[in-house]
Amino acid sequence: MFVDTATITLVAGKGGNGLVSFRREKYVPAGGPDGGDGGNGGNIIFEVDKTMTTLMDFRYKKIYKAKSGQEGKALNSSGKSGEDLIIKVPEGTLLRDAETNKIIADMTGDNTRFVAAKGGSGGWGNKHFATPTRQAPKFAKPGLPGEERTVILELKLLADVGLLGFPNVGKSSLLARVSQARPKIANYHFTTLQPNLGVISHKDMSFVMADIPGLIEGASEGAGRGYDFLRHVDRTRLLLHIVDISGIEGRDPIEDFTVINNEIETFNPELLLRRQIVVGNKCDIITNEKAAEDFREFVETSGYSYFQISAATGQGVNELLDHVCEVLSAIPEAPVYQPEIDIEEKEPVDYNEYQINVDGNVYEISGNFVDKLIASVNFGDEESVNYFHRAIKRRGIIDELEKMGIKDGDTVKFGDIEFDFVY
């Protein structure tokens, strides 16, 4: 099954906690603290896999988590960093921020690896908190959480040539004629339900051709899944606009050509600036010679190159490929989208941030500062508790509580920890 969009959540690894440990060896009665630092959490990295052609792998698994860093070890040894999580995607995949829908990265060309979520830093072990007056610290810092974000994966197929046209005009037949691709071919509309790719080798030149499923009027607004298919036109360097000139179905070639170009212009006006070759197919079974000739005149007057072919018999196909190779050698490579937001420049987490909520005589303090501080304190150790009190006083929390009118005996809550306030 061809899947070209997916939404997934990324959770980078948490940093390992620093360790509280003391050196205990024979003949070393007062070795001091030797708790090592925690390892850093693993990153989440997207990597291009050129063998992939669909986002099918992301249809069911929606959450991707990297490994957390290990806790610090004794003897001043740091914990092992968490292993990075590598996520493989097809070349041509756009990464979008789910909240803003803006492009984070385009996995195309030289951009084959991208760090989408960074792991948290490991916490300090208790060796960092030793001072001349605090020689046996019984607390350490916790590891920081890894980055977490939801991203939209959007695959825009990379192809040199894209085949456009209404359903049943012979796009799949042409692809099968000129490549080893074997798309489904039948004499009814919407035989092709997903893009097909084929590699064409012609006169010492190779290029990729994409059979875009048939478009209909209203495609730019999603009719017939048109919006899904039109995204794959974005990457193509050259468009082959296939039109049925046989007249068997009673269609007007000029009207069909105009409708499809109008849909392309509505979807993305810049696509009409893309080089376009018009191909009149089914020339072997033309029923209205005048309509076919009128179409040729209309196309050439409009400034397009025009070729009449029969994908079924091969008539005119070599001449068309000659021209395609000539054009491809003179036009630039497929466009690469530039990031619209830089996730490196996002506002950093403020670990000094806190809030105080009052409910009667209960003062509840919460926020990043509190979460980080509580995780690093050993409330069973007097010295560690003293460190806690000094930290909240330095942060200004005591002064703010006094300004808010806290009284002796009122309850103060820090997360799950609560105690009576005493001046």
C-alpha positions as CSV (number, residue, x, y, z in Angstrom):
1,M,0.0,0.0,0.0
2,F,1.2,3.5,-0.9
3,V,1.2,5.9,2.1
4,D,2.5,9.4,1.6
5,T,1.5,11.2,4.8
6,A,1.9,10.2,8.5
7,T,1.8,12.0,11.9
8,I,4.1,10.7,14.6
9,T,5.3,11.8,18.0
10,L,9.0,11.9,18.9
11,V,10.3,11.5,22.5
12,A,14.0,11.9,22.8
13,G,15.8,10.1,25.7
14,K,15.9,11.4,29.2
15,G,19.3,12.2,30.7
16,G,20.4,9.8,33.4
17,N,20.4,11.0,37.0
18,G,23.6,11.9,38.8
19,L,24.7,9.4,41.5
20,V,25.1,9.9,45.2
21,S,28.1,7.8,46.2
22,F,31.1,7.9,48.5
23,R,34.5,6.3,48.0
24,R,34.8,3.4,50.4
25,E,38.2,1.6,50.2
26,K,40.5,-0.1,52.6
27,Y,43.0,2.4,54.0
28,V,40.9,5.3,52.6
29,P,38.6,6.2,55.6
30,A,37.4,9.5,54.2
31,G,37.5,9.1,50.4
32,G,34.8,11.7,49.8
33,P,32.0,11.8,47.2
34,D,32.6,9.9,44.0
35,G,29.2,9.9,42.4
36,G,29.5,10.1,38.6
37,D,27.3,12.0,36.1
38,G,24.3,10.5,34.3
39,G,24.6,9.8,30.6
40,N,22.9,12.0,28.0
41,G,19.6,10.8,26.5
42,G,19.5,9.5,23.0
43,N,18.6,11.8,20.0
44,I,16.0,11.0,17.4
45,I,17.5,11.2,13.9
46,F,15.8,10.9,10.5
47,E,17.9,9.3,7.8
48,V,17.2,8.9,4.1
49,D,16.8,5.3,2.8
50,K,16.8,5.4,-1.0
51,T,15.2,1.9,-1.1
52,M,12.0,3.2,0.5
53,T,9.2,4.6,-1.6
54,T,6.3,4.9,0.9
55,L,5.6,5.9,4.5
56,M,3.7,2.7,5.1
57,D,6.0,1.9,8.1
58,F,4.5,4.8,10.0
59,R,0.8,3.8,9.5
60,Y,0.5,2.0,12.7
61,K,3.4,2.9,15.0
62,K,2.8,6.5,16.1
63,I,5.2,7.1,19.0
64,Y,9.0,6.8,18.7
65,K,11.1,7.0,21.9
66,A,14.9,7.1,22.1
67,K,16.8,5.4,24.9
68,S,17.4,7.3,28.2
69,G,20.9,7.8,29.6
70,Q,22.1,5.5,32.4
71,E,22.5,6.7,35.9
72,G,26.0,7.9,37.0
73,K,28.3,5.3,38.6
74,A,30.6,5.2,41.5
75,L,34.3,6.0,41.3
76,N,33.5,9.2,39.4
77,S,32.3,7.1,36.4
78,S,29.7,8.6,34.1
79,G,26.7,6.6,33.0
80,K,26.4,5.5,29.4
81,S,24.5,7.8,27.1
82,G,21.3,6.5,25.6
83,E,21.4,5.1,22.1
84,D,20.2,7.4,19.3
85,L,17.0,6.3,17.5
86,I,17.4,6.3,13.7
87,I,14.2,6.6,11.7
88,K,14.5,5.7,8.0
89,V,12.4,7.7,5.5
90,P,12.2,7.8,1.7
91,E,14.1,10.5,-0.1
92,G,11.8,13.5,-0.7
93,T,10.1,13.4,2.7
94,L,9.2,16.7,4.2
95,L,9.2,17.0,8.0
96,R,6.6,19.5,9.3
97,D,5.9,20.8,12.8
98,A,2.4,19.4,13.6
99,E,1.5,22.5,15.6
100,T,2.3,25.1,12.9
101,N,2.5,22.9,9.8
102,K,5.7,24.7,8.9
103,I,8.6,22.8,7.3
104,I,11.4,21.7,9.6
105,A,13.5,19.8,7.1
106,D,13.4,18.5,3.6
107,M,15.1,15.0,3.4
108,T,16.4,15.6,-0.1
109,G,19.7,15.8,-1.9
110,D,22.6,16.4,0.6
111,N,20.3,16.5,3.6
112,T,20.4,12.8,4.3
113,R,20.4,13.0,8.2
114,F,18.5,15.4,10.5
115,V,18.3,15.5,14.3
116,A,14.7,16.1,15.0
117,A,14.7,15.8,18.8
118,K,17.7,16.0,21.1
119,G,18.1,13.9,24.2
120,G,18.3,15.5,27.7
121,S,21.5,16.2,29.4
122,G,22.7,13.9,32.2
123,G,22.6,15.1,35.8
124,W,25.6,15.9,37.9
125,G,26.8,13.4,40.5
126,N,27.4,14.4,44.1
127,K,31.1,14.9,43.4
128,H,30.2,18.3,41.9
129,F,28.6,19.6,45.1
130,A,31.6,19.1,47.5
131,T,32.9,22.3,49.1
132,P,35.3,23.0,51.9
133,T,32.3,23.3,54.2
134,R,30.1,20.6,52.6
135,Q,32.5,17.6,52.2
136,A,29.9,14.9,52.0
137,P,27.0,16.0,49.9
138,K,24.2,13.5,49.8
139,F,22.4,14.8,46.8
140,A,22.9,15.0,43.1
141,K,21.2,16.5,40.0
142,P,18.6,14.6,38.0
143,G,18.9,14.2,34.3
144,L,16.8,16.6,32.1
145,P,14.0,15.3,29.9
146,G,14.5,14.9,26.2
147,E,12.8,17.0,23.6
148,E,9.3,15.9,22.6
149,R,7.4,17.0,19.5
150,T,4.9,15.8,17.0
151,V,5.8,15.9,13.3
152,I,4.0,15.4,10.1
153,L,5.8,13.4,7.4
154,E,4.9,14.3,3.9
155,L,6.3,12.4,1.0
156,K,6.8,14.3,-2.3
157,L,8.1,11.7,-4.8
158,L,11.4,12.6,-6.5
159,A,11.0,12.1,-10.2
160,D,12.6,13.8,-13.2
161,V,9.4,13.5,-15.3
162,G,5.8,13.5,-14.2
163,L,2.9,12.3,-16.3
164,L,-0.2,14.4,-16.0
165,G,-3.7,14.0,-17.4
166,F,-7.2,12.8,-17.0
167,P,-7.9,9.2,-16.0
168,N,-7.6,6.6,-18.8
169,V,-5.6,8.8,-21.2
170,G,-2.7,6.2,-21.3
171,K,-0.2,7.4,-18.7
172,S,0.4,4.0,-17.3
173,S,0.6,2.5,-20.8
174,L,3.4,5.0,-21.6
175,L,5.3,4.2,-18.4
176,A,5.0,0.5,-19.1
177,R,6.2,1.0,-22.7
178,V,9.4,3.0,-21.8
179,S,10.5,1.3,-18.5
180,Q,10.5,-1.9,-16.6
181,A,7.7,-0.7,-14.4
182,R,4.5,-2.8,-14.5
183,P,1.6,-0.5,-13.5
184,K,-1.9,-1.9,-13.5
185,I,-3.4,-1.1,-16.9
186,A,-7.1,-1.5,-17.8
187,N,-9.7,0.3,-20.0
188,Y,-11.5,2.1,-17.2
189,H,-11.1,5.2,-15.2
190,F,-9.0,5.4,-12.0
191,T,-7.1,2.1,-12.8
192,T,-4.1,3.8,-11.2
193,L,-4.7,4.6,-7.5
194,Q,-1.2,5.4,-6.5
195,P,1.9,6.9,-8.1
196,N,4.1,4.5,-10.0
197,L,7.8,5.1,-10.7
198,G,9.9,3.8,-13.6
199,V,13.5,4.2,-14.6
200,I,14.0,5.0,-18.3
201,S,17.3,4.5,-20.1
202,H,17.4,6.2,-23.5
203,K,20.5,7.1,-25.5
204,D,23.0,6.9,-22.7
205,M,20.8,8.9,-20.3
206,S,18.7,7.6,-17.4
207,F,15.9,9.4,-15.6
208,V,12.9,8.6,-13.4
209,M,9.4,8.9,-14.6
210,A,6.3,9.1,-12.3
211,D,2.8,8.1,-13.3
212,I,0.6,10.4,-11.3
213,P,-2.9,9.0,-10.9
214,G,-5.5,10.6,-13.1
215,L,-6.7,14.1,-12.1
216,I,-10.2,15.4,-12.5
217,E,-11.8,18.8,-12.3
218,G,-11.7,20.0,-8.6
219,A,-8.5,18.0,-7.9
220,S,-6.9,21.1,-6.3
221,E,-9.7,21.0,-3.7
222,G,-9.3,17.3,-3.1
223,A,-11.8,15.9,-5.6
224,G,-10.8,12.3,-6.5
225,R,-8.0,12.5,-3.9
226,G,-6.5,15.1,-6.3
227,Y,-4.8,17.1,-3.6
228,D,-2.9,13.9,-2.4
229,F,-1.7,13.3,-6.0
230,L,-0.8,16.9,-6.9
231,R,1.8,17.0,-4.1
232,H,3.9,14.6,-6.2
233,V,4.0,17.0,-9.1
234,D,6.0,19.5,-6.9
235,R,9.3,17.6,-7.3
236,T,9.2,16.9,-11.0
237,R,11.6,18.8,-13.3
238,L,9.6,18.2,-16.4
239,L,5.9,17.6,-17.0
240,L,4.5,15.4,-19.7
241,H,0.8,16.4,-20.2
242,I,-0.9,13.3,-21.7
243,V,-4.2,14.0,-23.6
244,D,-6.5,11.5,-25.3
245,I,-6.9,12.7,-28.9
246,S,-8.7,9.6,-30.2
247,G,-12.2,11.0,-29.6
248,I,-13.4,7.5,-28.6
249,E,-14.9,8.8,-25.3
250,G,-16.3,11.9,-26.9
251,R,-14.0,14.2,-24.9
252,D,-12.7,17.6,-26.1
253,P,-8.9,17.5,-25.9
254,I,-8.6,21.3,-25.6
255,E,-11.0,21.4,-22.7
256,D,-9.3,18.5,-20.9
257,F,-5.9,20.2,-21.3
258,T,-7.2,23.5,-20.0
259,V,-9.0,21.9,-17.0
260,I,-5.9,20.0,-15.8
261,N,-3.7,23.2,-16.1
262,N,-6.3,25.2,-14.2
263,E,-6.1,22.6,-11.4
264,I,-2.3,22.8,-11.3
265,E,-2.4,26.6,-11.2
266,T,-4.9,26.5,-8.3
267,F,-2.8,24.1,-6.4
268,N,0.5,25.9,-7.0
269,P,0.8,28.7,-9.6
270,E,4.6,28.2,-9.8
271,L,4.0,24.7,-11.3
272,L,2.8,26.3,-14.5
273,L,6.3,27.8,-14.9
274,R,7.7,24.2,-15.0
275,R,8.6,23.0,-18.4
276,Q,5.7,21.1,-20.0
277,I,5.6,18.9,-23.0
278,V,2.1,18.1,-24.4
279,V,1.6,14.5,-25.7
280,G,-1.4,13.6,-27.8
281,N,-1.9,9.9,-27.1
282,K,-3.9,7.2,-28.9
283,C,-3.1,8.6,-32.3
284,D,-3.5,5.2,-33.9
285,I,-7.3,5.2,-33.3
286,I,-8.2,8.8,-34.0
287,T,-12.0,9.1,-34.9
288,N,-12.0,12.9,-35.4
289,E,-9.0,14.1,-37.4
290,K,-10.2,17.8,-37.3
291,A,-10.4,17.8,-33.5
292,A,-6.9,16.3,-33.3
293,E,-5.5,18.9,-35.7
294,D,-7.3,21.7,-33.8
295,F,-5.7,20.5,-30.6
296,R,-2.2,20.4,-32.2
297,E,-2.7,24.0,-33.4
298,F,-4.0,25.2,-30.0
299,V,-1.0,23.6,-28.1
300,E,1.7,24.9,-30.5
301,T,0.1,28.4,-30.6
302,S,0.2,28.4,-26.8
303,G,4.0,27.9,-26.9
304,Y,4.2,24.2,-25.9
305,S,6.2,21.4,-27.6
306,Y,3.8,18.8,-29.0
307,F,4.1,15.1,-29.9
308,Q,1.6,12.6,-31.1
309,I,2.1,9.1,-30.0
310,S,0.5,5.7,-29.4
311,A,1.6,4.2,-26.1
312,A,-0.1,1.0,-27.2
313,T,1.9,0.5,-30.5
314,G,5.0,2.6,-29.7
315,Q,4.4,5.0,-32.6
316,G,6.2,8.3,-31.9
317,V,7.5,7.3,-28.5
318,N,11.2,7.3,-29.5
319,E,10.9,10.8,-30.9
320,L,9.3,11.9,-27.6
321,L,12.0,10.4,-25.5
322,D,14.7,12.1,-27.7
323,H,13.1,15.4,-26.8
324,V,12.7,14.6,-23.2
325,C,16.4,13.8,-22.8
326,E,17.3,17.0,-24.6
327,V,15.2,19.1,-22.3
328,L,16.3,17.3,-19.1
329,S,19.9,18.0,-19.9
330,A,19.2,21.7,-19.9
331,I,17.0,22.2,-16.8
332,P,18.0,22.2,-13.1
333,E,17.6,19.5,-10.5
334,A,14.4,19.0,-8.5
335,P,13.7,21.8,-6.0
336,V,14.6,21.5,-2.3
337,Y,12.4,23.1,0.2
338,Q,14.0,25.5,2.8
339,P,13.1,25.1,6.5
340,E,10.4,27.6,7.6
341,I,11.3,27.2,11.3
342,D,14.5,26.4,13.0
343,I,13.9,24.0,15.9
344,E,17.4,24.9,17.2
345,E,16.1,28.5,17.8
346,K,13.1,27.6,19.8
347,E,12.8,29.2,23.2
348,P,14.7,27.1,25.8
349,V,13.0,25.6,28.8
350,D,13.2,28.0,31.8
351,Y,14.2,25.8,34.7
352,N,14.0,28.9,37.0
353,E,10.3,29.2,36.3
354,Y,7.7,28.6,39.1
355,Q,4.2,29.7,40.1
356,I,2.5,30.1,43.5
357,N,-1.2,29.2,44.0
358,V,-3.0,30.0,47.2
359,D,-6.0,28.1,48.5
360,G,-6.9,29.3,52.0
361,N,-3.8,28.8,54.2
362,V,-2.2,26.4,51.7
363,Y,0.5,27.7,49.4
364,E,1.4,25.4,46.5
365,I,4.6,26.1,44.5
366,S,4.9,24.4,41.1
367,G,6.9,24.7,37.9
368,N,10.1,23.6,36.2
369,F,12.3,25.0,39.0
370,V,10.4,23.0,41.7
371,D,10.4,19.7,39.6
372,K,14.1,19.9,39.1
373,L,14.9,20.9,42.7
374,I,12.7,18.2,44.3
375,A,14.3,15.5,42.1
376,S,17.8,16.4,43.4
377,V,17.0,16.6,47.1
378,N,17.3,13.7,49.6
379,F,14.8,14.7,52.3
380,G,16.1,12.1,54.6
381,D,19.4,13.9,54.9
382,E,19.7,17.1,57.0
383,E,22.4,18.6,54.8
384,S,20.4,18.0,51.7
385,V,17.4,19.6,53.2
386,N,19.5,22.6,54.1
387,Y,20.5,22.8,50.5
388,F,16.9,22.8,49.5
389,H,16.1,25.7,51.9
390,R,19.0,27.7,50.6
391,A,17.9,27.1,47.0
392,I,14.4,28.3,47.5
393,K,15.6,31.3,49.4
394,R,18.1,32.3,46.7
395,R,15.4,31.9,44.1
396,G,13.3,34.5,46.1
397,I,10.4,32.1,46.9
398,I,10.6,32.8,50.7
399,D,10.5,36.6,50.1
400,E,7.5,36.2,47.7
401,L,5.6,34.0,50.2
402,E,6.1,36.6,52.9
403,K,4.8,39.4,50.6
404,M,1.7,37.3,49.9
405,G,1.0,37.2,53.6
406,I,2.0,33.7,54.6
407,K,1.8,33.1,58.4
408,D,3.4,30.8,60.8
409,G,1.9,27.3,60.6
410,D,0.5,27.7,57.1
411,T,1.1,24.8,54.7
412,V,3.6,25.0,51.9
413,K,3.5,22.3,49.1
414,F,6.3,21.5,46.7
415,G,4.9,18.8,44.5
416,D,4.2,15.8,46.8
417,I,6.3,17.4,49.6
418,E,4.5,19.6,52.2
419,F,5.6,21.2,55.4
420,D,4.5,24.0,57.9
421,F,5.9,27.4,57.3
422,V,8.1,28.7,60.1
423,Y,9.7,32.2,60.3
